[in-house]
Amino acid sequence: MDDEESIRFSFQKFLTNAGFEVAAVSHPSEAKKILASNEFDVAVVDRIFPEGQDGLDLVKYIKDAQPFCQIILISAYPTFKSAAETLKYEAFAYLTKPVKREEICKVVGEAARKSRVVRDLKYHDALFYSLFGSSLSGIVICDLQGRTEFVNPAFTKIFGYEKEEVLGRCIPYVPDSDLKKTESEIKDLLDGKPVPHRETQRLTKDGKIIEVSQNIFLCRDREGHPISIIVILQDITEQKKMEAQLQQAQKMEAIGTLAGGIAHDFNNILLVILGNISLAKIRLSPEEEVFKRLEEAEKASLRARDLTQQLLTFSQEGAPVKKTGSIVEILKDSAMFVLRGSNVRCQFFIPDDLWTVEMDEGQMSQVINNLVINAIEAMPEGGMIKVKAENITVEKEKVLPLKAGKYIKISIEDQGTGISKEHLPKIFDPYFTTKQKGSGLGLATAYSIVKRHDGYISVESKLGVGTTFYIYLPASEKRVPKRKAKKDEILSGEGKVLLMDDDEAIRKVAGNMLKHLGYEVEFAEEGAQAIELYKKARESGDPFDLVILDLTVPGGMGGKEAIKRLREVDPGVKAIVSSGYSNDPIIAEFKKYGFSGVVAKPYKIKELSEELRKVMMVE
């Protein structure tokens, strides 16, 4: 921009021939109009205009409107004062008229290059802050001495620092356990060696340890000299928890499957033992010494059966298979089972008129097991556990998160070390534990099971005094008649029975038991064979009166599928299901699957005779 037409014409010609696009104007008002609609890299401005106007006013306007534009001032009357004013406005150059072609082209070219460099730098700065600022990973840039030069918002959020707290300082976020490794990585980095990504731990401002995924890089200048270190940290604490939960769930599933399999096989073995003991006792008088020895062996076998029931508890998952019953035996048996071999004693305070509940006995046993185990571990020097149960009625105005109604309240109190106020709200969280070797699953499992029973579990604790857990379970409206004490009587019968079991030893002992009871017996090793035998007997006019089906047959058809096929052949078939998986839902709800009765392995001849009589009598 110049008010002299000859200068405008000359400059436009010189610069156009040099490859520049040029817009020439004679007055500041024209310049402002063209600046409003076009972007320029360089502005060549005359210092003095007629009518008293100062080119510096236009310079200021250009700086505000187009900050990347480089300004070259020209003047025919340069002074020291005007040069100083030029510096104030950060003009690129100050030239004195007359300006030669080579000079104007050279200076404009240099100014244009600077304009593009500044523009690119601003763009990359904006890109840098946009990318780093929006990143969910924490990013730290520090100098080679470890002093912080930059942190992004994600870092301050993850670690709890304000930006002002860390700039110019070394951030104390590396725990002592990882200092040597981190120092070694920095040394490798400065030596030009690549540092691989790794997962580690870091400290937040409040001292909390978090799991992080770390990448660390060296930043170099154009000459290849190291100038800074970039650290990218992703908080993976929740991810690691989820991985641990998945691994634990898979491990528990494997343990459960193993426990269930062991219990099943063990129950099959116990059936052979108990069955043969039952048959042997029949041939002896109660006064004989051998009879007494067999009774002791039978009692030991029944205790072993209780142990397999505990194994089956660990193999159970999912929704509870509820039955109405008294929880008294579960409270006593579960507590005493866990207390075996410990230096802790247990007192029970349970009224005779305790209401019944609808519960999954195995899962509820697991709850009591977990709480008593916790109590024992809280008293390493020994002590007393008090187990209480009582009937209560919850009113609407009660603080408890329960519907109004009748409940059984169970309390398990220990004299242990207690739980701190800080930890108390977290004890039912999965994988929260204060123990060195604890899994953090026991109380979380107990909470989950009680909740699935529409109940509530809470805790009170005082350090150095002890802890009490409270369990509330809805009382059942159903009444369970008290069983009358039965004489040790074996019920004989008659009829034709088909026994299906894949275990030869079980077929042999159960067959002998059935024959002793007066039944005619035929055998099948798996479901398909049982169906064929049943069809043939029916077609021959000599049908079976009852079938006993093993629920699980490895590599063959089990009882669940077999009863479906048999009911297609004969809708009135009488079938008893038998299994070593005594916690299987089919055992609990056998009628729903088409069975008429159930005998859980291992069983004695008396139990078998009673179930046979009951099923045979049903029309």
DONUVEX-628140 format. One record per residue: x negated, z negated, y of N, C-alpha, C, O in turn; residue in three letters. Coordinates in steps of 0.1 Angstrom, whole numbers, plus 5000, padded with zeros to 4 digits. Example, Ala and Ser with C-alpha at 12.3 -4.5 7.8 and 13.67 -1.06 7.14 Angstrom:
DONUVEX-628140
486849224943487749224955486849224967485849154967ala 487249294978486349294989487149215000486649205011ser 
END
This chain:
DONUVEX-628140
499150004988500050005000499150005012498249915014met 499350105021498650115033499450195043500150285039asp 499350155056500150225066499550355070500250435077asp 498250375067497650505070497850605059497450585048glu 498550725063498850825053497650885046497750915034glu 496550905054495450975048494750885037494250935027ser 494750755039494150665029495050655017494650655006ile 496450655019497350655008497150775000497050774987arg 497050895006496851014999495551024992495551064980phe 494450974998493150984991493150894979492750934968ser 493650764981493650664970494450714958494150704946phe 495650774962496550824951495950934943496050944931gln 495251024950494551134944493451084935493351124923lys 492550994940491450944933491950874920491350894909phe 492850784921493350704910494150784899494050754887leu 494850884904495650964895494651054887494851064875thr 493651104893492651184886491851094876491351144866asn 491850964879491150874870491950824858491550744850ala 493250874858494150834847495150724850495850684840gly 495250684862496250574865497550634870497550744876phe 498650564867499950604873499950524887499750404887glu 500250594897500150534911501550554918502150664918val 501950444925503050444934502550414948501950304949ala 502650494958502150474971503250444981504250514982ala 503050334989504050294999503350265012502150235012val 504150265023503450245036503850115042503250075052ser 504850045037505349925044505649815033506049845022his 505549685037505849575027507249585022507549545011pro 508249625030509649625026509749735015510549705005ser 509049845016509049945005508449884992508949914981glu 507349814994506649764983507549664975507549664963ala 508249584983509149484976510249554968510549504957lys 510749664973511749734966511249794953511849774942lys 510049854954509549914942509049814932509049834919ile 508549694937508149584928509349524920509149474909leu 510449534926511649474920512049554907512749494899ala 511749674906512149754895511049814886511349884876ser 509849784890508649834882507649714880507549624888asn 506949724869505849624866504549694868504249804863glu 503649624875502349684879501149594873501249474873phe 500049664870498849594866498049554878497449444878asp 498049644888497149624900497949664912498749764913val 497649584923498249624936497049624946496349534948ala 496949744953495949764964496649744977497549824980val 496349634985497149604996496249595009495149535009val 496749665019495949665032496149525038497249465038asp 495049465044495049335049495949315062496649225063arg 495849415071496549415083497449535085497049645082ile 498749505090499749605092500049605107499949505114phe 500649715112501149715126502249615127502749565117pro 502749595139503849505142503549365138504449285136glu 502249335137501849195134502049135120501949015118gly 502349225111502549175097501249155090500249235092gln 501149055081499949015074500149055059501049025053asp 499149135054499149165040499149055031499549065019gly 498648935035498648815027500148765023500348705013leu 501048795032502448755029502948835017503648785008asp 502548965016502949055005502149004992502749004981leu 500948964994500148914983500848794976501048784964val 501348704985502048584980503348624972503648574962lys 504048724978505248774972504948834958505648804948tyr 503848914957503548984945503148874934503448884923ile 502348774938501948664929503148594923503148554911lys 504148574931505348504926506148604917506748554907asp 506248724921507148824914506448874901507148884891ala 505148904902504448954890503148884888502148934893gln 503148774882501948684881500748754874499548714876pro 500948854866499848914859499249034867498149074864phe 499849064878499349174886498049134894498149024900cys 497049214892495749174900495749244913496149364915gln 495349174924495449224937494149254943493149174943ile 494049374949492749414956493149424971493949514974ile 492549354980492749354994491749455000490549444997leu 492149535010491249625017491449595032492549565037ile 490349605040490449585054489349665062488249675057ser 489749705073488749775082487949675090486949705096ala 488449555091487849455100487749315092488349225095tyr 486849315082486649195074486049085082485149105090pro 486448965080485848845086485648745075486248755064thr 484848635078484648525069485948455066486248415055phe 486748445077488048375076489048445066489648385058lys 489048575068489948655060489548655045490348665036ser 488248655043487748655029488048515023488448515011ala 487948415031488348275025489748265022490148215011ala 490648325030492048325027492348415015493248375007glu 491548515013491748595001491548514988492248524978thr 490448434988490148354977491248254974491548224963leu 491848204985493048104983494148164975494748094967lys 494348294977495448364969494948434956495648504950tyr 493748404952493148444940493148604938493548654928glu 492848664949492848814948491648854940490648784939ala 491748964933490749014924489449064932488349034927phe 489749134943488549184951488949204965490149204968ala 487949204974488249224988487249334993486049314993tyr 487849454995486949574999487049605014488049575020leu 485949665018485949705033486049855034485349935028thr 486949895043487050035046485850085054485250015061lys 485450215052486050305042485550275028484450235025pro 486450305018486250275004485950414997486850504998val 484850424990484550544983485350564970485850464965lys 485450684966486250714954485650634942486450574935arg 484350644940483850574928484150424928484350364918glu 484050364940484250224942485650184939485950084931glu 486650254945488050214943488450234928489150154923ile 487950344922488350364908487750264899488350214889cys 486450224902485750124894486549984895486749914885lys 486749944907487349814909488849804904489249704898val 489549914906490949914900490949914885491749844879val 489949984879489849984864489549844859490149804849gly 488649774866488249634862489449544863489749454855glu 490249564874491349474877492449504867493149414862ala 492649634863493649664853493349604839494249554832ala 492049614836491649544823491949394823492349344813arg 491549334834491849184835493349164834493749064828lys 494149244841495549224840496049224826496849144822ser 495549324818496049334804495549214796496249164787arg 494249174799493749054791494548934794494848854785val 494848914807495648794811496948794805497548694800val 497548914805498948934799498948904784499748834779arg 497848954777497748934763497548784760498048734750asp 496648724768496348584766497648504768497948414760leu 498448534778499648454780500648484769501348384764lys 500648604764501548634752501148554740501948494733tyr 499748554737499348484725499448334727499748264717his 499348284739499548144742501048114739501348014732asp 501948194744503348174741503648184726504448104721ala 503048284720503248294705502748174698503348124689leu 501548134702500848014696501847894697502047824687phe 502247864709503147744711504447764704505147664700tyr 504947884704506247914697506147884682506947814676ser 505047944676504947924661504547784658505147724649leu 503647724665503247594662504347494665504547394658phe 504947524676506047424681507247424672507847324670gly 507547544666508747554657508447524643509347514634ser 507147504639506747484625507247344621507247244628ser 507747334608508147214603507047134597507147014594leu 505847194596504647124592503947064604503947124615ser 503346944602502546884613501246964614500546984604gly 500846994627499647074629498846994639499246954650ile 497546974636496546904644495347004647494847064637val 494947014659493747094662492846994669493146924679ile 491646974663490646884669489346944670489047054664cys 488446884679487146944681486246904669486646844659asp 484946944669484146924657483746784655483246744645leu 484046694665483746554664485046474660485046354658gln 486146554657487346494653488346454664489346394661gly 487946474676488846434687490046534688489846654688arg 491246484690492446564690492546644702492546594714thr 492746784701493046874712494446914713494946944724glu 495146914702496546964702497246904689496746894678phe 498546864691499446824680500746894683501146894695val 501446934673502746994675503846894674503546784669asn 505046924678506146824677506446774663506746664661pro 506246864653506446814639505546704635505846614628ala 504246714640503246604637503746474643503646374636phe 504146474655504546354662505846294655505946174654thr 506646384650507846334642507546274629508046174625lys 506646344622506246294608505446164609505646074601ile 504546154618503546044619503945934629503345824629phe 504945964637505445854646504645834659504845744666gly 503645924662502845914674503445994686504146094683tyr 503245954698503446034709502246124712501146084709glu 502446234717501346324720500246264728499046284725lys 500646184738499646124747498846024740497745994745glu 499345964729498645864722497445914714496445844711glu 497446044711496446094702495446194708494346224703val 495846264719495046364726493746294730493746194737leu 492646364727491346314730490746204721489746144724gly 491546164711491146054702491146104687491746204684arg 490446024679490446054665491645984659491745854660cys 492546054652493745994647493445914635492945974625ile 493845784634493545704622494545724611495245624607pro 494745844606495845864596495245894582496045924573tyr 493945884580493345894567493245754561492445674566val 493845724549493745594543492245584537491545684535pro 491845454536490545424531490245494518489145544515asp 491245504509491045564496490745714496490245764487ser 490945784508490745924509489645964519489446074522asp 489045854525488045884535486845974531486546064537leu 486245934519485146004514485446144511484646234514lys 486646164505487046304501487246384514486846504515lys 487846334524488046404537486746434544486646544549thr 485846334544484546354551483846474544483146554550glu 483846474530483246574523483846714526483146814527ser 485146724528485846844531485346894545485147014546glu 485246804554484846854568483446904567483047004574ile 482546834559481146884558481147024552480447114556lys 481947044541481947174535482447284544481947394545asp 483447244552484047334562482947384572482847504575leu 482247284578481147324587480047394581479247464588leu 479847384568478747454561479247594557478447664551asp 480447624561480947764558481647774544481947884540gly 481847664537482547664524484047654526484447574534lys 484847724518486247714519486747584513486147534503pro 487747524520488247394515489647424509490547474516val 489847404496491147444490492247354494492047234498pro 493447404493494647324496494747214486494347224474his 495247094490495446984481496546894486497046904497arg 497046814476498046714479497446584480496646544471glu 497746504490497046374492498046284499499246304500thr 497446174504498246074511497746054525496546064527gln 498646024535498245994548499045874554500045844548arg 498545814564499145694570499945734583499345814591leu 501145684584501845704597501445594607500645504603thr 501945604619501545504629501845364625501145274628lys 502945344618503345204614502745164601503145064595asp 501745244596501045204584501745244571501245204560gly 502745324571503445364559502645484553502245574560lys 502545474540501845584533502845694529503945664523ile 502545824533503345934529502546034521501346044522ile 503246114513502646214505502646344513503646384519glu 501446414514501346534522500746644514499946624505val 501046764518500346884513499446934525499946954536ser 498146944522497246964533496447094532495947134521gln 496347174543495547284544494647264556495047214567asn 493347294555492347264566491547394568490947454558ile 491347434581490647554584489647534595489847434603phe 488647614596487747614607488047734617488147844612leu 488147704630488347804640487047844646486247754650cys 486747974648485448014653485748104666486848164668arg 484748114675484848194687484448334683484148364671asp 484348424693484048564691482648594684482448684677arg 481748494688480448514682480348444668479248454662glu 481348384663481348324650480948184650480748124639gly 480848124662480447984662481747894660482747924666his 481547784652482747694650483047624663482247564669pro 484347624666484747554679485847444676485947354684ile 486547454666487647354663488047354648487747454641ser 488747254645489247234631490747224632491347154640ile 491447304623492947304623493347244610492947284599ile 494247144611494747074599496247094599496947064609val 496847144588498247164586498747074575498247074564ile 499646984579500146884569501646894568502446884577leu 502046904555503546914552503946784545503346744535gln 504946714550505446594544506146624531507246694532asp 505646594520506246624507506646494500506846494487ile 506846384507507246254501508546264493508546224482thr 509546324499510846334492510746434480511346414470glu 509946544482509746634471509046564459509446594448gln 508046484462507346414452508246314445508246294432lys 509146254453510146164447511046234437511346194426lys 511546354442512446434433511746484421512346484410met 510446514422509646554410509546444400509646454388glu 509246324406509146204398510446174391510446134379ala 511546184398512846164393513146254381513646224371gln 512746384383513046484373512146454361512646464349leu 510846424363510046394352510446264344510446264332gln 510946164352511446044346512746074338512946024327gln 513546154344514846194337514546264324515146234314ala 513546354325513246434313512546334302512846354290gln 511746244307511146144298512146064292512146034280lys 513146014300514145924295515046004285515545944275met 515346134288516146214279515446224266516046214255glu 514046254266513246264254513246134246513446134234ala 513146024254513145884247514445864241514545814230ile 515545894249516845874244517145954231517745904221gly 516746084231516846164219516146114207516646104196thr 514846064210514046004200514745884194514845864182leu 515145794204515745664200517045694191517245624181ala 517845794196519045824189518745874175519445834165gly 517745964174517346014161516845904151517145904139gly 516045814157515445704149516645614144516645584132ile 517545584153518645494149519545564138519945494129ala 519745694140520545764130519945764116520545724106his 518645794116517945794103517845654097517945624085asp 517545554106517445414102518845364096518845294086phe 519945404103521245364098521545424084522145364076asn 521045544082521245604069520445524058521045504047asn 519245484061518445404052519145274049519245224038ile 519645214060520345084059521545094050521944994043leu 522245204051523445224043523145224028523845154020leu 522045284025521545284011521245134006521645093996val 520545064015520244924012521444834011521644764001ile 522344844022523544754022524444794011525044704004leu 524544924008525544973997525044913984525844863976gly 523744923981523244883968523344723967523644673956asn 523144663978523244513978524744473975525044383967ile 525644543982527144523980527444543965528244463959ser 526944653959527344683945526744573936527344533926leu 525444533939524844433931525544303931525644233921ala 525944263943526644133945527944123937528344013932lys 528644243936529844243928529744193914530644133908ile 528544223908528344193894527744053892527444013880arg 527643983903527043843901528043743906528943763914leu 527843623901528543503906527943443918526743443919ser 528743403928528143343940527243223938526443193946pro 527343163926526543043923525143083918524243003918glu 524943213915523743253909522643263920522943303932glu 521343233917520243233926520043383932519743403944glu 520243483923520043623927521043653938520743733947val 522343613936523343633946522943583959523143653969phe 522443463960522043403972520843483979520843503991lys 519943533970518843613976519343743982518943793992arg 520343803975520943923980521743903993521743994001leu 522343783994523043754007522043754018522343794029glu 520943694016519843684026519343824030519143854042glu 519243904020518744044022519844124030519544204039ala 521144094027522244154034522244114049522544194058glu 522043984051522043934065520844004073521044034084lys 519744014066518644074073518944224076518544274087ala 519644294067519944434069520944444081520944544089ser 521844344082522844344093522144324106522544374117leu 521144234106520344214118519644344122519544384134arg 519144414112518444544115519444644121519144724129ala 520744634116521744724121521944694136522244784144arg 521944564140522044524154520844594162521044634174asp 519644594157518544654164518744804166518444854177leu 519344874156519545014158520645034169520645134176thr 521544944170522544954180521844944194522345014204gln 520844864195520144854208519344984211519345034222gln 518845044200518145174202519145284207518845364215leu 520345284201521345374205521845354219522245454226leu 521745234224522045214238521145294248521645344257thr 519845304244518945374252519145524251518745604260phe 519845574241520045714239521345764246521645884246ser 522145664251523345704258523245754272522345704279gln 524045854276524045904289525445934293526345934285glu 525545964306526846024311527945924312527745804314gly 529145974312530345894314530545794303530345824291ala 531045674306531145574296532345604287533345664291pro 532145574274533245584264533845444263533245364256val 534945424269535445294271536445254260537145334254lys 536345124256537245064247537644924253536744864259lys 538844884251539244754256538744644246538844654234thr 538144544252537544434244537044324252537044324264gly 536544224245535944104252534444134254533844194246ser 534044084266532644114269531743994265530543994267ile 532343884259531643764256530543794246529343744249val 530743864235529743894225528643974231527443954228glu 528944074240527944154246527044064255525744084255ile 527643974263526843884271525843804263524643794266leu 526343744252525443664244524443744236523243704236lys 524943844229524043924221522943994229521743994225asp 523344054240522344124248521244034254520044064253ser 521743924259520743824265519843774254518643764257ala 520343734243519543674233518543774226517443744222met 519043904226518144004221516944024229515844034224phe 517044024242515944034252515043914252513843924254val 515643794250514943674251514043644239513143554239leu 514243724228513343704217511943704220511443804226arg 511143604216509743604218509243564232508043564234gly 510243534241509843494254509843344255510243274246ser 509243284267509243144269510443104278510343004285asn 511443184278512643164287513843124279514043184268val 514643024283515842984276517043034284516943064296arg 518243024277519443084284520542984281520742934270cys 521342954291522542874290523742964294523743044303gln 524842954286526043034288527142944293527442834287phe 527942984303529042914308530243014308530443084318phe 530943024297532043124295533243064290533242994280ile 534343074298535643014293536243084281535943204279pro 537043014274537643074262538743174265538943264257asp 539343164277540443254281539943374290540743424298asp 538643404289538143514297538943644294539143684282leu 539343714305540143834303539243944296538043944297trp 539944044291539344154284539044264295539644264306thr 538144354292537844464301537744594293537544594281val 537944704300537744844294536344884297535944894309glu 535544894287534044924289533445004278534045014267met 532345064281531445124271530545014267529644974274asp 530644964255529944844250528444874251527644784255glu 527944994247526545024247525945024262524944964264gly 526745084271526245094285526244954291525344914298gln 527244874288527344744294526244654289525744564296met 525944674276524844594270523544634277522744544279ser 523444754281522144804288522044734301520944694306gln 523244714308523244644321522744504320521844454327val 523244434310522844294308521444284304520644204308ile 520944374295519544384291518644394303517744314304asn 518944484312518144514324518044394333516944354338asn 519144324335519244214344518444094338517744014345leu 518644074325517943954318516443984318515643894320val 516044114315514644144316514044114329512944064330ile 514744154340514244124354514043974356513143924362asn 515043894350514943744352513743694344513043604350ala 513543744332512343694325511043734332510143644333ile 510943854337509743894344509543814357508343804362glu 510643764363510443684375510043534372509743464381ala 509943504359509543364355508443374345508643334333met 507243414349506143434339505743294333505243294321pro 506043184339505743054334506842994326506742884321glu 507943074324509043024317510142964326509842944338gly 511242934320512342874328513742894322513742914310gly 514742884330516142884325516942994332516843014344met 517643074323518643174329520043114326520343074315ile 520843124336522243084335523143204335523143274345lys 523843224325524843334324526243284325526643204316val 526943314335528343264337529343384338528943494342lys 530543354334531643454335532943374338533143264334ala 533743434347534943374351536043474355535643594358glu 537243444354538343524358538543504373538643394378asn 538643614381538943604395539943704400540143804393ile 540643674411541543774416541043814430540843724439thr 540843944432540343994445541544024454542344104450val 541543964466542643994475542244104484541044144485glu 543244164491542944274500542044244511541144324515lys 542044114516541244084528539844044524539044014532glu 539544044511538144014506537144114512537444224514lys 535944064514534844144519534344244508533744344511val 534544204495534044284484534644434485535844444487leu 533744534482534244674482535044704469534644794462pro 536044634467536844654454538344654458538744604468leu 539044724449540544724451541044584447540444514439lys 542144554453542744424450543244424436543644524430ala 543044314429543444304415542644194408541844114414gly 542744194395542144094386540744154381540644264378lys 539744064382538444104378537743994370538143874370tyr 536744034362535843934356534543934364534044034367ile 534143814368532943804376531843744367532043634361lys 530743814365529643774357528443744367528143824375ile 527843624365526643594373525443564363525643494353ser 524343624367523043594359522043544369521543614378ile 521743414367520943344377519543304370519543254359glu 518543324378517143284373516543184383517043164394asp 515443124378514643034387513343094390512343024391gln 513343224393512043294395511543294409511943214417gly 510643394411509943404424510843454436510543424447thr 512043514433512943554443512543694448511443744445gly 513343754457513143884463513143874478514043804483ile 512243934485512143924499513343994506513944084500ser 513643944518514744004526514444154529515344234529lys 513144184530512744324533513044414521513544534523glu 512844364508513144444497514544444491514944534484his 515244344495516644324490517544444491518244474482leu 517544504503518544624504518144744496518944834494pro 516844744491516444864484516444854468516044944461lys 516744734463516444714449517344794439516944814428ile 518444854444519244934436518845084438519445174431phe 517945114446517445254449516645304437515845224431asp 516945424432516145474421514645474424514245524435pro 513845434415512345434416511745334426510545344429tyr 512645244432512045144440511645024431512444974423phe 510444984432509944874424508744804431508044874438thr 508644674429507544604434506544564423505544494425thr 506844614410506044584399504944684397505044794401lys 503844634392502644724390503044844380502644954382gln 503744804369504044904359505544934358506044994348lys 506344894368507744914367508145064370507445134378gly 509245104364509745244366510645254378510845364383ser 511245144382512245144392513545194388514345234397gly 513845204375515045264370516045154365517245184365leu 515545034361516444934355517644904363518744904359gly 517444854376518544814384519344934389520544924391leu 518745044391519445164395520445214384521545254387ala 519945204372520745234360521945134359523045174357thr 521645004361522744904361523744934371524944924369ala 523344964383524244994394525145114391526345104393tyr 524545214385525245334382526345314371527445354372ser 525945234361526845204350528045124355529145154352ile 527745014363528844934368529745014377530944994376val 529145104385530045184394530945274386532045294389lys 530345334374531145414366532245344359533245404354arg 532145214358533245124353534145074364534944984361his 534145134376534945094387534644954391535544884396asp 533444904389533044774393532144764404531944864412gly 531544654406530644634417529544534413529744434406tyr 528244564418527144474415526444434428526244524436ile 526144304429525544264442524444154438524344114426ser 523644114448522544024445522343924456522543964468val 521943804453521543704463520243654458519943634446glu 519243634468517943584464517343504475517543534487ser 516443414471515643334481514243314475514143274464lys 513243354483511943344478511543204474511843104481leu 510943194462510543064457511642984451511342874445gly 512843034451514042964445514543034434514742974423val 514843164435515443244424516343344429516543364441gly 516943424419517843534422519043524413518943484402thr 520143564419521443574411522043714413522243754424thr 522343774402523043904402524543874399524843794390phe 525443944406526843924404527444064399527244164406tyr 528244064389528844184384530344164384530844064379ile 531144254390532544244390533144364382532844484385tyr 533944334372534544444363536044424363536544314362leu 536744534365538244524364538744474351538344514340pro 539644374352540244314340541244414334541844484342ala 541344424321542244514315543644454313543744334310ser 544644544315546044494313546344494298547244434293glu 545544574290545744574276545344454269544344384273lys 546044414259545744294251545144334238545644414231arg 544044264234543444294222543744174213543244064215val 544544194202544944084193543644024187542744094182pro 543643894186542543824179542543864164543643854158lys 541443894159541343924145541443804137540743704139arg 542243814127542343694118541143704108540643804104lys 540743584105539543574096539943624083540943574077ala 539243724078539543784065538643724054537543684056lys 539243714042538443674031537543784027537843904030lys 536443754021535443854017536043924005535543923994asp 537144004007537944063997537644213997537744274007glu 537444273985537244413984538544473979539044433969ile 539044573986540344633983540144753975539544853979leu 540644753962540544863953541644963956542544933964ser 541445083951542445193953542345293943541745283933gly 543045403945543045523936543245643944543845643954glu 542745753938542945883945541645963943540645913938gly 541746083948540546173947539946193961540546233971lys 538646163962537946163975536746263974536046273965val 536646343985535546433987534546373997534946354009leu 533346353993532346294002531346394006530646453998leu 531146424019530246514024529146444032529446384042met 527846454027526746404034525446474030525346504018asp 524546504039523346584036522346494029521346554023asp 522446364029521446274023521846234009522846174006asp 520946274000521246253985521446103982522246063974glu 520546023988520645873985521945813990522545723983ala 522445864001523745824006524845863997525745793994ile 524845993993525846043984525945953971526945923966arg 524745923966524645843954525245703956526045663948lys 524745623966525245493968526745483972527445403967val 527145573982528545573986529445623974530545573973ala 528945713966529745753955529945643945531045623940gly 528845563942529045443934529945343939530745283932asn 529945323953530845233959532345283957533245203954met 532545413959533845463958534345453944535545423941leu 533545483934533945473920534245333916535245303909lys 533445233921533745093919535045053924535744973919his 535445113936536745083942537945143934539045113937leu 537645243925538645303917539045443921539945493916gly 538145503929538445643934537645743925536545713920tyr 538145863924537445973918536746043929537346073939glu 535446083927534646133938534046263934533546293923val 534046363944533246483943532346493956532646423966glu 531246563955530346563966530046703972530146803965phe 529746703985529346823992528146784001528146674007ala 527246884003526046854011526246884026525546834034glu 527146984029527447014043528847074044529547094034glu 529247094056530647124059531247244052532347244047gly 530447354052530947484046531247464031532247504026ala 530447384024530647364010531847274008532547283999gln 532047174017533147084016534447164018535447134011ala 534447254027535747334029536047414017537247424013ile 535047474010535247553998535747473987536747503980glu 535147353985535647263975537047213977537947203968leu 537347183990538747143994539747253991540847223986tyr 539447383994540347493992540547513977541747533973lys 539447503969539647533955540447423948541347453940lys 540247293952541047183947542547203950543447173942ala 542747243962544147263967544847373960546047363956arg 544047483957544647603950544847573935545747623929glu 544047483930544147443916545247353913545647323901ser 545947293923546947203921546547053920547346963917gly 545147033922544646893921543846873934542646853934asp 544646853945543946843958543346703960543546613953pro 542446703970541846583974542846493982543546553991phe 542746363980543646283988543046244001543646204011asp 541646254002540946204014539546264014538946284003leu 539046294026537646344027536846254036537446204046val 535646224033534746154042533646254047532846304038ile 533546274060532646374065531546304074531846234083leu 530346344070529146304079529246384092529446504091asp 529046314103529146384116528046484118528246594124leu 526846444115525646524118524946574105524546494097thr 524846704104524146764093523046864098523446974102val 521846824098520746914103520747054095520647054083pro 520847164103520747294097522047334089522047444083gly 523147254091524347294084525547254092525447204103gly 526747274087527947244094528247094093528347034082met 528447034105528746884105530146854105531046944104gly 530546734106531946684105532846734116534046764113gly 532346754128533146794139533746934137534946954139lys 532847024133533347164130534147164117535147244116glu 533747084107534347094094535847044095536647104088ala 536146944103537446894104538446994110539547004107ile 537847074120538647184126539047284115540247324115lys 538147324107538447424096539347364086540247434081arg 539147244082539947184072541447164077542347184069leu 541647134090542947124095543647264096544947274095arg 542847374096543447504095543947534081544947594079glu 543147484072543547494058544747404054545747444048val 544647274059545647174056545847084068545146994070asp 546947114076547147034088547346884085547146804094pro 547646854073547946714069546746644063546846534057gly 545546704064544346644057544046504063544146484075val 543646414054543246284058541746284057541146304047lys 541146254068539646254069539046134076539646094086ala 538046084071537245974077535946024082535246094074ile 535546004095534246044100533245934098533645814100val 532045964094531045874092529745924099529346034098ser 529045824106527845874113526845754115527345644117ser 525545784116524545684120524545674135523945584140gly 525145774142525245764157526445694160527445754164tyr 526445564159527645484161528145484176529245444178ser 527345534185527745534199528245674203528545704214asn 528345764193528845904196530345894201531145824195asp 530645964211532045964216533145994205534245944205pro 532746084195533646114184533945994176535145974171ile 533045904174533245774167534245694175535145624169ile 534045684188534945604196536345664197537345584198ala 536445794197537845854199538045954187538346074189glu 537945904175538045994163539346064162539346174157phe 540446004166541746064164541846184173542546284169lys 541246184185541246294194540646424188541046534191lys 539746404178539046514172539646554158539146634151tyr 540746484154541446524142541146434130541646464119gly 540446324132540146234121541146124120541846094130phe 541346074108542245964106541645824106542345724108ser 540345814104539645694104538145704106537645824107gly 537445594107536045604109535245484102535745374102val 534045514097533145414092531745444097531145544094val 531245354106529945374112528945324102528945214097ala 527845404100526745374091525945264099525745274111lys 525345174092525545144077526845054075527144974084pro 527445074064528644994061528544934047527844984039tyr 529244824046529244754033530544804025531344864031lys 530544774013531644814004532944764009533944834008ile 532944644014534144574019534744664031535944684032lys 533844694041534244774052534844914048535744964054glu 534144974038534545104033535945094027536845174029leu 536144984019537444964012538544944021539645004019ser 538344874032539444844042539844974049540945004051glu 538845054053539145184060539845284051540745354055glu 539445284038540145374028541545334026542445424026leu 541745204025543145154023544045194035545145234034arg 543445164047544245194059544645344061545745374064lys 543645434058543945574059544845624048545745704051val 544645574036545445624025546945584026547845644021met 547145474033548545424035549345494046550545484046met 548545574054549245644065549945764059549245844052val 551145784062551945904057551646024067552146134064glu 
END
